[in-house]
Amino acid sequence: MSQVVATRSVHTSLPRLSSGSLQHRADKLKPPSFASRVLPRGESWKGEATAVFRATTVTARRTLHAEPKIIPVTPEDVPVELQQLGDASVAMWSKPTVRRKTKIVCTIGPSTNTKEMIWKLAEAGMNVARLNMSHGDHASHQKVIDLVKEYNAQSKDNVIAIMLDTKGPEVRSGDLPQPITLISGQEFTFTIQRGVGAADCVSVNYDDFVNDVEGGDMLLVDGGMMSLMVKSKTEDSVKCEVVDGGELKSRRHLNVRGKSATLPSITEKDWDDIKFGVDNQVDFYAVSFVKDAQVVHELKDYLQGCGADIHVIVKIESADSIPNLHSIITASDGAMVARGDLGAELPIEEVPLLQEEIIRTCRSMGKAVIVATNMLESMIVHPTPTRAEVSDIAIAVREGADAVMLSGETAHGKFPLKAVKVMHSVSLRTEATIAAGEMPSNFGQALRNRMSEMFAYHATMMSNTLGISTVVFTKTGFMGILLSHYRPYGTIFAFTNEKRIQQRLALYQGVCPIYMEFSDDAEETFSRALSLLQKQGMVKEGEEVALVQSGRQPIWRFQSTHNIQVRKV
């Protein structure tokens, strides 16, 4: 009996558990309830029945979002070897093995910049390797790029994308001979003079810092770890009173609450780093402190002039970006919710609301969206996360993020592999509770007249109805990305004959990108693709898949012809 039938059977049986034969079947298949394990048989019948109802419901939801497989619904459906295991057999199908859909971005740093660690991160669940250009030099980043490319060349069933994250117009304090302890109530000065690093005064790397602040402004250090109130200023200095003290170290990030620095979003250093990315054919740029769409257009024009096919992810992290949010995302290929600086420049209670809005906006436009910053911050020094951090990941997954990101946790943390494994398991578990086919009501408005979108929608409905995965062949990645944003029930197996497209698709939710040479014969290519999926254990013999032929560039079809097939492996 197929999975979709199984789900219907469980749901329709719930109100009629009093039926003798049906009750017997439910009792044989249900996981043992807490009450049945603790209370003697016969006690608290009403409480036990309630536990049965809840356990059955949870099992149904888990099963609904599993990879397509045969699910036992009645005793007759249970294979003989499972029947012989008794109650233990239930656990074997109530928690099926599934492929995680939400992708994981890992920042590579001193803790993980070796071949051994990059291989282990990939095995633990990393999908995108992030290079933070605020730290390190081109030589250190070149080493990481070369290692990721080496992994991709050797791996048969996995691929890692490379994301270059620009430093942007960051305002930072200068170098200090040793950390300074700031105490609440003391006076402290920031100066635009270079090379100052005393107990009561430190340099700032931004010449217009004095002009950008006013008396009464709140300065935040390290995203709010310390705060100072501006009291007065001179031509070259800003005098402050420490509100929340702490240890001030060299080159700490400075924000002014409610304001953004009047610096260009792409600095001279950023342009050097962007050229470095072009030379190394990275897959994504994450552009810091984007304030308007013009920045995105400028970068895309530059990339087009270089002949570089690199997607642009805008980081929403400044107060000035919020009024222009719609136009910025429209111009980009996706967005990152950079909650650190966003929470420093805006009231912190606004951050979760903005996160939800940014995710919703990206989903409605069919753009990628990444949730970043502090997701497992405690795991930089501790082997287990806080419960709030676990909930934070789950919320991002439920809101529809394509990817969740680790920063210091994998860059310089003590437990980078454990952090990735936590993010993997929490994402996987949360996805099992999300109803298939959930999507924003206004999704696709920007593309509503395209034939490809209509076929992506119907392929998604077919996947959700039949409980099957989707197979698509793409040269540009367009159809794989479009299917991803509809969030179909099963995995999207996106076959491409372009290595660059395979790596790009690694970011998108639910997409399993696979490189394969296409032949001139469509049927021969289809057959090889399905055989490959079966050989690698991604689908089973006899399983059905939805095969989609649509998109911008026709492959084995006429421009005006689009189709969806259901094929049995």
Salt bridges, closest charged atoms under 4 A:
GLU116 OE2 - LYS120 NZ 2.97
GLU150 OE2 - LYS115 NZ 2.94
ASP165 OD2 - ARG130 NE 2.75
ASP165 OD1 - LYS315 NZ 2.94
GLU170 OE1 - ARG172 NE 2.90
GLU170 OE2 - HIS253 ND1 3.87
ASP175 OD1 - ARG251 NE 2.90
ASP207 OD1 - ARG194 NH2 2.90
GLU214 OE2 - LYS233 NZ 3.64
ASP217 OD2 - LYS259 NZ 2.80
ASP222 OD2 - ARG252 NH1 3.41
GLU241 OE1 - LYS231 NZ 3.61
GLU247 OE1 - LYS249 NZ 3.97
ASP273 OD1 - HIS138 NE2 2.68
ASP273 OD2 - LYS269 NZ 3.00
ASP279 OD2 - LYS275 NZ 3.34
ASP283 OD1 - ARG500 NH1 3.47
ASP309 OD1 - ARG504 NH2 2.74
GLU317 OE2 - LYS315 NZ 3.95
ASP333 OD2 - LYS300 NZ 3.13
ASP333 OD1 - HIS311 ND1 3.99
ASP341 OD1 - HIS253 NE2 3.08
ASP392 OD2 - ARG339 NH2 2.82
ASP402 OD1 - ARG487 NH2 3.53
GLU523 OE2 - ARG567 NH2 2.60
GLU524 OE2 - ARG528 NE 2.83
